Amino acid sequence: MADRETKERKLIALMVNDLGPGFGEREMAGLEKEVSALPDDELDRTLAGRLDLPHPVDEETLDRALLHVEEPEELSRGNFTGAPDMSHEARPEER
C-alpha cells in the first residue's frame, strides 16, 4: 500500500508533467503545500481522477497505477527546497 508521502509525490508529478518545463521552485513549493493540505480521501479521489480510475479505488489498483507515474528527477530526489533559485541574478521580488 502506497503511503501518503508517495501519493503526494505522484500527484505532484502528474501536475508538473501537465504544466511542462519551466516549473520553478517557488511554484513547486506552493503546489507541495496545496497537495499536503488535502485530506486523505480527497488525495485518493484526486489521484483516482487523474489516473482515470473509478472512485473509490481499491489500494491494490491505485498502487499498480502509481507505479507507472514517472517523477521528475528533482522531485524524487527532494531537491525542491522552496527557496528562490539564486543561480541567476536576483529578481526585484527576491532581493
Protein Blocks (a to p, Z undefined) as FASTA:
>chain_A
ZZfklmmmmmmmmmmmmnoghiafklmmmmmmmmmmpcfklmmmmmmmmnopacdddfkl
mmmmmmmpccdfklmnopagoiacfkbccdfklZZ
